[in-house]
Amino acid sequence: MTLVNKLPDITAHAANNAGTVRDVPPSPAASAIMLTFLGDHVLDQGVCVYSGSVIEVLARAGISEEATRSTLTRMTARGLLRRQRHGRRMYFGLTGRSVRVLHDGAVRLWQTGAVNHDWDGTWTLLAFSLPGERQRERHDLRAALAWAGFGPVQGGLWIAPGTPEIESVLALGPHIRVFHARADASTDVTEMIAGAYDLPALAARYTDFGTRWEGSAIPADPLAAKLHLVTDWLQIIRRDPRLPMPHLPQSWPAVAAQELFFRLNQQLAGPAATIAAGLLETVPALSGDDSDRPAAAADQLGG
């Protein structure tokens, strides 16, 4: 079975998971693919891209014109995209906010990755205390902690390896206390990790990734395949707390999955870039104009 024949399954997988990406508006499948497209073809290029080009590219990945237009509108309203008119056509460019989001994703994709061999032995400990009647706040805080890479040790004490980004967690209230420490020699770190994190569920994501993508031939549409590959992989690693490899089970599947991702991405990158170059209509991004100001929905996708 070739990779192109697997794309409908990948589309469904992206739709199920894309809601976990930070700063993404509704219509999750289109939003996740859109972010991948922007990161691959607009980030750091100094350009704005014609809306019709975006529609054509995302259509190759199974996203309808209606979903793409709706996603462009919502991302503009949320300050993730800005409009720039050129003649009768509307072009879209990045904002400072979307640049930060995309750079964060790029770091996870190409630098930190899924395999943590460089852990320095430190932990971030976060303690909180909320009355039982504040169930909604407790739920929101636990969800934010899990997203930030923390796992529960006991009671209101959560841990994460290294120094994760916790600004969004601290914004949830003054009842949070944060410490940095190393485990005492008497602590079984491997056992602690197994108790704080759902390792079988985490491992299953990587195993499933390998099942979806292993043994695939060069597809008929490398651009669509690359958009789905990167989106699929990013959904997985964004939810990975990057636990230290010495304390994970042997043959941890993230290792093989990451090797597979890099190999397929390298295989697809050249052909995908060639196709995109022939499809994308861009203009230089202007600064200091009115393209960052909100516009009426009817005018946002002109042309």
C-alpha positions in Angstrom: 0.0 0.0 0.0 1.4 3.4 -1.0 1.4 6.4 1.3 -1.1 8.3 -0.9 -3.6 5.5 -0.3 -3.3 6.0 3.5 -4.0 9.8 3.4 -7.7 9.5 4.3 -6.8 7.7 7.5 -4.2 10.4 8.3 -6.8 13.1 7.7 -9.2 11.5 10.2 -6.3 11.2 12.7 -5.4 14.9 12.3 -9.0 15.8 12.8 -9.2 13.9 16.1 -6.0 15.4 17.5 -5.6 18.9 16.1 -7.6 20.5 19.0 -4.6 20.1 21.2 -2.5 22.6 19.3 -2.3 25.9 21.2 -3.7 29.0 19.6 -5.7 27.1 17.0 -9.3 28.2 16.4 -12.2 25.8 15.7 -12.3 23.6 12.5 -9.4 21.6 13.9 -8.4 19.5 10.9 -8.1 22.5 8.7 -6.4 24.6 11.4 -3.7 21.9 12.0 -3.0 21.5 8.3 -3.0 25.3 7.9 -0.4 25.7 10.6 1.8 23.1 9.0 1.4 24.8 5.6 2.3 28.2 7.1 5.3 26.8 9.0 6.6 25.1 5.8 6.0 27.8 3.2 5.4 31.2 4.8 7.4 31.3 8.1 10.6 33.4 7.8 10.0 34.0 4.0 8.9 37.6 4.3 5.8 37.1 2.1 2.1 37.0 2.1 0.3 34.3 0.2 -2.8 34.6 -2.0 -5.9 33.0 -0.5 -6.6 31.1 -3.7 -3.2 29.5 -3.5 -3.9 28.4 0.1 -7.2 26.9 -0.9 -5.5 25.0 -3.8 -2.8 23.6 -1.6 -5.0 22.6 1.3 -7.5 21.0 -1.2 -4.7 18.6 -2.1 -4.6 17.5 1.6 -8.3 16.9 1.7 -9.5 20.2 3.2 -12.5 21.8 1.5 -12.5 25.3 0.2 -15.2 26.3 2.7 -13.1 24.9 5.6 -10.0 26.7 4.4 -11.8 30.0 3.9 -13.4 29.7 7.4 -10.0 28.9 8.9 -8.4 31.9 7.3 -11.2 34.1 8.7 -11.0 32.8 12.2 -7.2 32.9 12.3 -7.3 36.5 11.2 -9.9 37.4 13.8 -7.7 35.8 16.5 -4.6 37.8 15.4 -2.8 34.8 13.9 -3.0 36.1 10.4 -3.1 39.5 8.8 -4.6 40.6 5.5 -2.8 42.4 2.7 -4.6 43.5 -0.4 -2.8 43.5 -3.7 -4.9 44.8 -6.6 -8.2 42.9 -6.4 -6.7 40.0 -4.6 -6.4 39.3 -0.8 -3.1 37.9 0.6 -2.5 36.6 4.0 0.7 36.9 6.1 1.9 36.1 9.6 1.6 38.2 12.7 4.0 38.3 15.6 1.8 35.9 17.5 1.7 33.3 14.7 5.4 33.6 14.2 5.9 32.7 17.9 3.5 29.8 17.6 5.2 28.5 14.5 8.7 28.9 15.8 7.7 27.0 18.9 6.4 24.2 16.7 9.6 24.3 14.7 11.7 23.9 17.8 9.7 20.8 18.9 9.9 19.3 15.4 13.5 19.9 14.5 15.5 20.5 17.7 14.0 19.0 20.9 12.1 16.3 19.2 10.6 13.3 20.9 13.6 11.6 22.4 15.2 13.1 25.5 18.8 12.0 25.8 20.1 15.3 27.3 18.1 15.4 30.6 20.2 17.1 33.3 18.6 15.3 36.2 16.5 18.2 37.4 12.7 18.3 38.0 10.2 21.0 38.2 7.8 20.4 41.1 4.4 22.2 41.1 2.1 22.1 44.1 -1.4 23.4 44.3 -4.3 23.3 46.7 -7.9 24.0 45.8 -11.1 23.3 47.8 -13.2 20.4 46.7 -16.1 22.6 45.6 -13.9 24.3 43.0 -14.1 21.3 40.6 -14.0 23.3 37.4 -10.8 25.2 38.4 -9.2 21.9 39.4 -10.1 20.3 36.1 -8.7 23.3 34.1 -5.5 23.3 36.1 -4.9 19.6 35.7 -5.5 19.8 32.0 -3.0 22.7 31.7 -0.5 20.8 33.8 -0.8 17.7 31.6 -0.4 19.9 28.5 2.7 21.4 29.9 4.3 18.0 30.5 3.5 17.4 34.2 2.4 14.2 35.8 0.8 13.7 39.2 3.0 12.2 41.9 0.5 12.4 44.8 -2.2 14.8 45.9 -1.6 18.2 44.6 2.0 17.6 43.7 3.0 17.3 40.0 6.4 16.9 38.4 8.0 17.5 35.0 11.5 16.8 33.8 13.7 19.9 33.3 12.2 23.3 33.1 9.0 23.3 31.1 7.2 26.5 30.0 4.6 27.2 32.8 3.4 30.7 32.2 0.0 29.5 31.1 -0.3 27.3 34.2 0.7 30.1 36.6 -1.9 32.4 35.0 -4.6 30.1 36.4 -4.3 31.4 40.0 -2.1 32.4 43.0 -2.6 29.0 44.7 0.4 27.4 42.8 3.9 26.9 44.2 6.8 25.9 42.0 10.1 24.4 42.9 13.2 23.0 41.1 15.0 20.0 42.6 16.8 16.7 42.0 15.6 13.3 43.2 17.3 11.8 46.2 19.2 8.6 45.6 16.6 6.8 47.6 13.9 7.6 45.0 13.2 5.2 42.3 12.8 7.6 39.4 11.8 4.9 36.9 9.0 3.8 39.2 8.0 7.4 39.9 7.7 8.2 36.2 5.6 5.0 35.6 3.2 6.1 38.3 2.9 9.7 37.2 2.5 9.2 33.4 0.4 6.9 31.3 3.4 5.3 29.5 1.3 2.7 27.6 -0.9 5.4 26.1 2.1 7.5 25.2 3.9 4.6 23.6 0.8 3.6 21.7 0.8 7.0 19.9 4.3 6.3 18.5 3.5 2.7 17.7 0.4 3.9 15.8 2.4 6.5 13.9 4.8 3.8 12.7 1.9 1.6 11.7 0.4 4.4 9.6 3.6 5.5 7.9 6.1 2.6 7.8 6.7 0.9 4.5 5.2 3.7 2.4 6.3 4.4 -1.1 6.8 7.8 -2.6 3.2 9.1 -3.0 1.6 10.5 -6.1 1.2 13.8 -4.2 4.3 14.5 -2.0 3.0 17.9 -1.0 -0.2 16.5 0.5 1.7 13.7 2.1 4.2 16.0 3.7 1.5 18.3 5.1 -0.2 15.2 6.7 3.1 13.7 7.9 4.3 16.8 9.7 0.8 17.6 11.2 0.4 14.0 12.4 3.9 14.0 14.0 3.4 17.4 15.6 0.2 16.4 17.3 2.0 13.5 18.9 5.1 15.3 20.1 3.3 18.3 21.4 1.6 16.0 24.0 4.9 14.2 24.9 6.4 15.4 28.2 9.9 14.4 26.9 10.6 12.0 29.7 14.3 11.0 30.2 15.3 8.0 28.1 17.3 6.2 30.8 14.1 5.9 32.8 11.8 4.7 30.1 11.1 1.0 29.0 13.6 -0.6 26.7 12.9 -0.2 23.0 10.8 2.9 23.6 8.9 3.4 20.4 9.5 7.1 20.1 13.0 6.4 18.9 12.0 4.4 15.9 9.0 6.7 15.2 11.3 9.8 15.2 13.8 8.1 12.8 10.9 7.2 10.5 9.5 10.8 10.6 12.9 12.3 9.7 13.5 9.8 7.0 10.1 10.3 5.3 10.3 14.1 5.7 13.6 14.1 3.9 12.2 11.9 1.2 9.2 14.2 0.7 10.7 17.7 1.2 12.2 18.2 -2.2 9.3 17.1 -4.3 6.8 18.9 -2.0 8.8 22.2 -2.3 8.9 21.9 -6.1 5.1 21.4 -6.3 4.4 24.3 -3.8 6.7 26.6 -5.8 4.5 26.1 -8.8 1.2 26.7 -6.9 1.9 29.5 -4.4 1.3 33.1 -5.5 3.0 35.4 -3.0 3.9 39.1 -2.6 6.4 40.7 -0.3 5.0 41.3 3.2 4.5 44.9 4.0 5.0 46.5 7.4 3.4 49.5 8.9 0.2 49.3 6.9 -3.4 48.6 7.8 -3.3 44.8 7.1 -3.2 44.0 10.8 -6.5 45.7 11.5 -9.6 43.5 11.8 -11.9 43.5 8.7 -15.5 42.6 8.0 -15.9 38.9 7.4 -17.4 39.6 4.0 -14.2 41.4 2.9 -11.6 39.1 4.5 -11.4 36.6 1.7 -11.8 38.8 -1.3 -10.6 37.4 -4.6 
